[in-house]
Amino acid sequence: QVQLVESGGGLVQAGGSLRLSCAASGNYFSINAMGWYRQAPGKQRELVAAVTSGGNSYYADSVRGRFTISRDNAKNTAYLQMNRLKPEDTAVYYCAADELYNLTPSDYWGQGTQVTVSS
Protein backbone atom coordinates (compact mmCIF):
# COMPACT_ATOMS: atom_id res chain seq x y z
CA GLN A 1 0.00 0.00 0.00
CA VAL A 2 0.97 3.59 -0.66
CA GLN A 3 -0.16 6.65 1.23
CA LEU A 4 -0.19 10.08 -0.41
CA VAL A 5 -0.36 13.38 1.44
CA GLU A 6 -0.78 16.67 -0.41
CA SER A 7 0.20 20.10 0.83
CA GLY A 8 0.72 23.58 -0.53
CA GLY A 9 -2.78 24.66 -1.42
CA GLY A 10 -4.19 28.00 -0.43
CA LEU A 11 -5.56 31.32 -1.59
CA VAL A 12 -3.72 33.31 -4.23
CA GLN A 13 -4.52 36.23 -6.49
CA ALA A 14 -4.84 35.75 -10.21
CA GLY A 15 -1.44 35.82 -11.85
CA GLY A 16 0.24 34.37 -8.78
CA SER A 17 1.94 31.05 -8.17
CA LEU A 18 1.61 28.05 -5.88
CA ARG A 19 3.53 24.83 -5.56
CA LEU A 20 1.71 21.69 -4.50
CA SER A 21 3.58 18.78 -2.95
CA CYS A 22 2.59 15.14 -2.72
CA ALA A 23 4.58 13.01 -0.30
CA ALA A 24 4.41 9.26 -0.73
CA SER A 25 4.95 6.74 2.04
CA GLY A 26 4.57 3.03 2.41
CA ASN A 27 5.46 0.87 -0.55
CA TYR A 28 6.44 3.87 -2.69
CA PHE A 29 9.02 1.80 -4.61
CA SER A 30 6.10 0.32 -6.49
CA ILE A 31 5.08 3.69 -7.92
CA ASN A 32 5.84 4.25 -11.59
CA ALA A 33 3.58 7.18 -12.30
CA MET A 34 2.23 10.15 -10.40
CA GLY A 35 -0.22 12.82 -11.34
CA TRP A 36 -2.48 15.62 -10.27
CA TYR A 37 -6.21 15.84 -10.81
CA ARG A 38 -8.58 18.63 -9.87
CA GLN A 39 -12.27 18.96 -9.24
CA ALA A 40 -14.11 22.25 -9.23
CA PRO A 41 -17.57 22.61 -7.66
CA GLY A 42 -20.21 21.10 -9.91
CA LYS A 43 -17.65 19.69 -12.34
CA GLN A 44 -16.11 16.31 -12.96
CA ARG A 45 -12.65 15.48 -11.77
CA GLU A 46 -10.11 16.14 -14.51
CA LEU A 47 -6.51 15.16 -15.03
CA VAL A 48 -4.20 18.17 -14.87
CA ALA A 49 -0.74 16.65 -15.29
CA ALA A 50 1.05 13.33 -14.93
CA VAL A 51 4.56 11.96 -15.19
CA THR A 52 5.98 8.45 -15.37
CA SER A 53 9.25 7.12 -14.05
CA GLY A 54 10.25 6.70 -17.68
CA GLY A 55 10.04 10.44 -18.18
CA ASN A 56 6.83 10.67 -20.17
CA SER A 57 4.49 13.48 -19.17
CA TYR A 58 1.04 14.77 -19.87
CA TYR A 59 -0.54 18.19 -19.41
CA ALA A 60 -4.11 19.26 -19.93
CA ASP A 61 -4.46 21.92 -22.61
CA SER A 62 -5.80 24.36 -20.05
CA VAL A 63 -2.58 24.29 -18.00
CA ARG A 64 0.15 23.55 -20.54
CA GLY A 65 2.82 26.23 -20.37
CA ARG A 66 1.70 27.40 -16.92
CA PHE A 67 1.99 24.26 -14.77
CA THR A 68 4.96 21.95 -14.38
CA ILE A 69 4.89 18.51 -12.82
CA SER A 70 8.05 17.04 -11.35
CA ARG A 71 9.11 14.21 -9.10
CA ASP A 72 11.94 13.97 -6.60
CA ASN A 73 12.58 10.26 -6.20
CA ALA A 74 15.02 10.81 -3.33
CA LYS A 75 12.26 12.52 -1.34
CA ASN A 76 9.44 10.31 -2.63
CA THR A 77 7.61 13.50 -3.48
CA ALA A 78 5.86 14.87 -6.54
CA TYR A 79 5.30 18.54 -7.16
CA LEU A 80 2.98 20.68 -9.23
CA GLN A 81 4.35 24.15 -9.85
CA MET A 82 1.46 26.39 -10.86
CA ASN A 83 2.24 29.76 -12.39
CA ARG A 84 0.06 32.51 -13.86
CA LEU A 85 -2.91 31.14 -11.98
CA LYS A 86 -6.41 31.99 -13.15
CA PRO A 87 -9.72 32.01 -11.25
CA GLU A 88 -10.78 28.99 -13.32
CA ASP A 89 -7.93 27.02 -11.73
CA THR A 90 -9.86 27.10 -8.45
CA ALA A 91 -10.53 23.52 -7.39
CA VAL A 92 -9.60 20.77 -4.99
CA TYR A 93 -6.37 19.24 -6.28
CA TYR A 94 -5.73 15.53 -5.75
CA CYS A 95 -2.48 13.66 -6.05
CA ALA A 96 -2.63 10.17 -7.55
CA ALA A 97 -0.10 7.41 -8.07
CA ASP A 98 0.01 4.22 -10.09
CA GLU A 99 2.12 1.09 -10.13
CA LEU A 100 1.95 1.02 -13.91
CA TYR A 101 3.62 3.47 -16.29
CA ASN A 102 0.23 5.09 -16.65
CA LEU A 103 -0.36 8.71 -17.57
CA THR A 104 -3.79 8.46 -15.93
CA PRO A 105 -2.65 7.25 -12.49
CA SER A 106 -5.39 5.96 -10.26
CA ASP A 107 -4.16 3.20 -7.93
CA TYR A 108 -3.68 5.49 -4.94
CA TRP A 109 -5.14 8.87 -4.02
CA GLY A 110 -4.42 11.67 -1.61
CA GLN A 111 -7.05 13.50 0.38
CA GLY A 112 -6.96 16.65 -1.71
CA THR A 113 -5.87 20.23 -1.13
CA GLN A 114 -7.90 23.34 -1.90
CA VAL A 115 -6.58 25.92 -4.35
CA THR A 116 -8.51 29.17 -4.61
CA VAL A 117 -7.58 31.86 -7.11
CA SER A 118 -9.19 35.24 -6.59
CA SER A 119 -9.75 37.69 -9.41
Backbone as JSON, one array per atom type, in Angstrom:
{
  "sequence": "QVQLVESGGGLVQAGGSLRLSCAASGNYFSINAMGWYRQAPGKQRELVAAVTSGGNSYYADSVRGRFTISRDNAKNTAYLQMNRLKPEDTAVYYCAADELYNLTPSDYWGQGTQVTVSS",
  "N": [[0.83, -1.2, 0.0], [0.3, 2.3, -0.57], [0.6, 5.53, 0.71], [-0.54, 8.81, 0.22], [0.08, 12.22, 0.67], [-1.01, 15.42, 0.32], [0.08, 18.84, 0.09], [0.35, 22.44, 0.29], [-1.65, 23.9, -0.9], [-3.9, 26.76, -1.12], [-4.92, 30.23, -0.88], [-4.68, 32.48, -3.5], [-3.9, 35.34, -5.51], [-5.07, 36.09, -8.81], [-2.79, 35.46, -11.42], [-0.73, 34.85, -9.76], [1.41, 32.4, -8.07], [1.63, 28.97, -7.02], [2.92, 26.12, -5.3], [2.3, 22.79, -5.25], [2.7, 19.92, -3.2], [3.25, 16.41, -3.0], [3.61, 13.91, -0.92], [4.82, 10.66, -0.72], [4.38, 7.61, 1.02], [4.99, 4.41, 2.58], [4.77, 1.61, 0.5], [6.31, 2.89, -1.6], [8.16, 2.33, -3.55], [6.96, 0.91, -5.46], [5.7, 2.63, -7.12], [5.2, 3.94, -10.31], [4.18, 6.0, -11.71], [2.93, 9.29, -11.33], [0.49, 11.78, -10.63], [-1.6, 14.71, -11.0], [-4.87, 15.61, -10.3], [-7.86, 17.59, -10.59], [-10.81, 18.98, -9.13], [-13.45, 21.0, -9.59], [-16.18, 22.83, -8.06], [-19.26, 21.36, -8.84], [-18.31, 20.22, -11.14], [-16.76, 17.61, -13.11], [-14.08, 15.46, -12.02], [-10.86, 16.16, -13.27], [-7.95, 15.33, -15.14], [-4.93, 16.93, -14.6], [-2.09, 16.97, -14.84], [0.55, 14.61, -15.41], [3.2, 12.27, -14.76], [5.58, 9.82, -15.67], [7.84, 7.3, -14.39], [9.51, 6.74, -16.43], [9.84, 9.08, -17.7], [7.95, 10.17, -19.38], [5.36, 12.58, -19.92], [2.28, 14.32, -19.27], [0.07, 16.98, -19.96], [-2.86, 18.83, -19.34], [-4.62, 20.72, -21.78], [-5.49, 23.16, -20.82], [-3.67, 23.93, -18.9], [-1.16, 23.69, -19.87], [2.09, 24.97, -20.31], [1.82, 26.69, -18.2], [1.74, 25.22, -15.85], [3.88, 22.91, -14.16], [4.87, 19.62, -13.75], [6.72, 17.6, -11.54], [9.07, 15.26, -10.13], [10.65, 14.13, -7.26], [12.6, 11.65, -6.67], [14.29, 10.92, -4.6], [13.18, 12.08, -2.39], [10.73, 10.98, -2.42], [8.57, 12.39, -3.43], [6.19, 14.27, -5.25], [5.63, 17.13, -7.28], [3.67, 20.01, -8.14], [4.09, 22.72, -9.87], [2.55, 25.72, -10.14], [1.95, 28.35, -12.15], [1.08, 31.73, -13.13], [-1.64, 31.75, -12.35], [-5.18, 31.33, -12.72], [-8.58, 32.39, -12.1], [-10.24, 30.29, -12.9], [-8.75, 28.1, -12.3], [-9.34, 27.39, -9.78], [-10.04, 24.89, -7.49], [-10.33, 21.65, -5.89], [-7.39, 19.95, -5.51], [-6.02, 16.84, -6.3], [-3.64, 14.4, -5.58], [-2.36, 11.58, -7.29], [-1.28, 8.19, -7.71], [0.34, 5.49, -9.44], [1.02, 2.04, -10.04], [1.63, 1.16, -12.49], [3.15, 2.26, -15.62], [1.58, 4.71, -16.22], [-0.19, 7.27, -17.61], [-2.54, 8.18, -16.66], [-2.83, 8.03, -13.73], [-4.15, 6.07, -11.04], [-4.2, 4.24, -8.96], [-3.69, 4.9, -6.27], [-4.68, 7.48, -4.0], [-4.53, 10.85, -2.79], [-5.79, 12.99, -0.16], [-6.62, 15.42, -1.01], [-6.23, 18.94, -1.71], [-7.11, 22.29, -1.25], [-7.24, 24.78, -3.71], [-7.54, 28.13, -4.29], [-8.19, 30.74, -6.41], [-8.27, 34.1, -6.6], [-9.92, 36.79, -8.26]],
  "CA": [[0.0, 0.0, 0.0], [0.97, 3.59, -0.66], [-0.16, 6.65, 1.23], [-0.19, 10.08, -0.41], [-0.36, 13.38, 1.44], [-0.78, 16.67, -0.41], [0.2, 20.1, 0.83], [0.72, 23.58, -0.53], [-2.78, 24.66, -1.42], [-4.19, 28.0, -0.43], [-5.56, 31.32, -1.59], [-3.72, 33.31, -4.23], [-4.52, 36.23, -6.49], [-4.84, 35.75, -10.21], [-1.44, 35.82, -11.85], [0.24, 34.37, -8.78], [1.94, 31.05, -8.17], [1.61, 28.05, -5.88], [3.53, 24.83, -5.56], [1.71, 21.69, -4.5], [3.58, 18.78, -2.95], [2.59, 15.14, -2.72], [4.58, 13.01, -0.3], [4.41, 9.26, -0.73], [4.95, 6.74, 2.04], [4.57, 3.03, 2.41], [5.46, 0.87, -0.55], [6.44, 3.87, -2.69], [9.02, 1.8, -4.61], [6.1, 0.32, -6.49], [5.08, 3.69, -7.92], [5.84, 4.25, -11.59], [3.58, 7.18, -12.3], [2.23, 10.15, -10.4], [-0.22, 12.82, -11.34], [-2.48, 15.62, -10.27], [-6.21, 15.84, -10.81], [-8.58, 18.63, -9.87], [-12.27, 18.96, -9.24], [-14.11, 22.25, -9.23], [-17.57, 22.61, -7.66], [-20.21, 21.1, -9.91], [-17.65, 19.69, -12.34], [-16.11, 16.31, -12.96], [-12.65, 15.48, -11.77], [-10.11, 16.14, -14.51], [-6.51, 15.16, -15.03], [-4.2, 18.17, -14.87], [-0.74, 16.65, -15.29], [1.05, 13.33, -14.93], [4.56, 11.96, -15.19], [5.98, 8.45, -15.37], [9.25, 7.12, -14.05], [10.25, 6.7, -17.68], [10.04, 10.44, -18.18], [6.83, 10.67, -20.17], [4.49, 13.48, -19.17], [1.04, 14.77, -19.87], [-0.54, 18.19, -19.41], [-4.11, 19.26, -19.93], [-4.46, 21.92, -22.61], [-5.8, 24.36, -20.05], [-2.58, 24.29, -18.0], [0.15, 23.55, -20.54], [2.82, 26.23, -20.37], [1.7, 27.4, -16.92], [1.99, 24.26, -14.77], [4.96, 21.95, -14.38], [4.89, 18.51, -12.82], [8.05, 17.04, -11.35], [9.11, 14.21, -9.1], [11.94, 13.97, -6.6], [12.58, 10.26, -6.2], [15.02, 10.81, -3.33], [12.26, 12.52, -1.34], [9.44, 10.31, -2.63], [7.61, 13.5, -3.48], [5.86, 14.87, -6.54], [5.3, 18.54, -7.16], [2.98, 20.68, -9.23], [4.35, 24.15, -9.85], [1.46, 26.39, -10.86], [2.24, 29.76, -12.39], [0.06, 32.51, -13.86], [-2.91, 31.14, -11.98], [-6.41, 31.99, -13.15], [-9.72, 32.01, -11.25], [-10.78, 28.99, -13.32], [-7.93, 27.02, -11.73], [-9.86, 27.1, -8.45], [-10.53, 23.52, -7.39], [-9.6, 20.77, -4.99], [-6.37, 19.24, -6.28], [-5.73, 15.53, -5.75], [-2.48, 13.66, -6.05], [-2.63, 10.17, -7.55], [-0.1, 7.41, -8.07], [0.01, 4.22, -10.09], [2.12, 1.09, -10.13], [1.95, 1.02, -13.91], [3.62, 3.47, -16.29], [0.23, 5.09, -16.65], [-0.36, 8.71, -17.57], [-3.79, 8.46, -15.93], [-2.65, 7.25, -12.49], [-5.39, 5.96, -10.26], [-4.16, 3.2, -7.93], [-3.68, 5.49, -4.94], [-5.14, 8.87, -4.02], [-4.42, 11.67, -1.61], [-7.05, 13.5, 0.38], [-6.96, 16.65, -1.71], [-5.87, 20.23, -1.13], [-7.9, 23.34, -1.9], [-6.58, 25.92, -4.35], [-8.51, 29.17, -4.61], [-7.58, 31.86, -7.11], [-9.19, 35.24, -6.59], [-9.75, 37.69, -9.41]],
  "C": [[0.86, 1.25, 0.0], [0.05, 4.64, -0.08], [0.37, 7.93, 0.6], [-0.75, 11.22, 0.42], [0.01, 14.64, 0.67], [-0.61, 17.83, 0.56], [0.49, 21.21, -0.17], [-0.43, 24.36, -1.11], [-3.0, 25.94, -0.63], [-4.9, 28.98, -1.32], [-4.5, 32.19, -2.23], [-4.47, 34.2, -5.2], [-4.21, 35.75, -7.91], [-3.48, 36.29, -10.66], [-0.35, 35.31, -10.93], [0.63, 32.93, -9.01], [1.73, 30.28, -6.88], [2.36, 26.8, -6.29], [2.89, 23.79, -4.64], [2.74, 20.57, -4.35], [2.74, 17.56, -2.63], [3.64, 14.17, -2.2], [4.03, 11.6, -0.24], [5.11, 8.5, 0.39], [4.4, 5.33, 1.86], [5.39, 2.37, 1.33], [5.66, 1.73, -1.79], [7.34, 3.37, -3.81], [8.2, 1.2, -5.74], [5.52, 1.35, -7.44], [5.88, 3.96, -9.19], [5.22, 5.43, -12.31], [2.88, 7.97, -11.19], [1.56, 11.27, -11.18], [-1.06, 13.67, -10.41], [-3.79, 15.75, -11.03], [-6.79, 17.03, -10.05], [-10.07, 18.49, -10.1], [-12.81, 20.28, -8.7], [-15.55, 21.96, -8.85], [-18.48, 22.42, -8.86], [-19.6, 20.52, -11.17], [-17.04, 18.33, -12.05], [-14.62, 16.49, -12.66], [-11.92, 15.37, -13.1], [-8.61, 15.99, -14.22], [-5.82, 16.45, -15.45], [-2.83, 17.86, -15.47], [-0.33, 15.31, -14.7], [2.45, 13.11, -15.47], [4.86, 10.52, -14.8], [7.45, 8.4, -14.99], [10.12, 7.05, -15.29], [10.44, 8.06, -18.31], [8.95, 10.98, -19.08], [5.93, 11.56, -19.31], [3.27, 13.86, -19.98], [0.6, 16.06, -19.18], [-1.87, 18.43, -20.11], [-3.87, 20.54, -20.72], [-4.62, 23.2, -21.8], [-4.65, 24.81, -19.15], [-1.21, 24.23, -18.66], [0.81, 24.9, -20.69], [2.74, 27.04, -19.09], [2.05, 26.49, -15.74], [3.13, 23.34, -15.17], [4.9, 20.87, -13.3], [6.32, 17.97, -12.73], [8.0, 16.03, -10.21], [10.53, 14.12, -8.57], [11.94, 12.57, -5.99], [13.27, 10.1, -4.85], [14.12, 11.18, -2.15], [10.9, 11.86, -1.44], [8.31, 11.32, -2.72], [7.42, 13.96, -4.92], [5.4, 16.3, -6.29], [4.46, 18.98, -8.36], [3.22, 22.17, -9.04], [3.31, 24.83, -10.73], [1.76, 27.87, -10.94], [1.11, 30.41, -13.17], [-1.33, 31.93, -13.6], [-4.08, 32.01, -12.39], [-7.54, 31.58, -12.2], [-10.3, 30.64, -11.63], [-9.91, 27.81, -12.88], [-8.39, 26.65, -10.32], [-10.5, 25.72, -8.42], [-9.85, 22.84, -6.21], [-8.66, 19.95, -5.87], [-6.01, 17.95, -5.55], [-4.48, 14.95, -6.41], [-2.89, 12.2, -6.25], [-1.35, 9.47, -7.97], [-0.54, 6.06, -8.64], [1.24, 3.32, -10.12], [2.51, 0.83, -11.58], [2.5, 2.34, -14.45], [2.4, 4.07, -17.01], [0.06, 6.59, -16.52], [-1.75, 9.13, -17.11], [-3.75, 7.67, -14.63], [-3.9, 7.24, -11.64], [-5.35, 4.89, -9.18], [-4.31, 3.76, -6.52], [-4.01, 6.97, -5.04], [-4.84, 9.55, -2.69], [-5.78, 12.22, -1.22], [-7.5, 14.78, -0.27], [-6.51, 17.89, -0.96], [-6.56, 21.32, -1.95], [-6.98, 24.41, -2.47], [-7.67, 26.9, -4.75], [-7.78, 30.35, -5.21], [-8.59, 32.98, -7.19], [-8.88, 36.16, -7.76], [-9.45, 39.11, -8.97]]
}
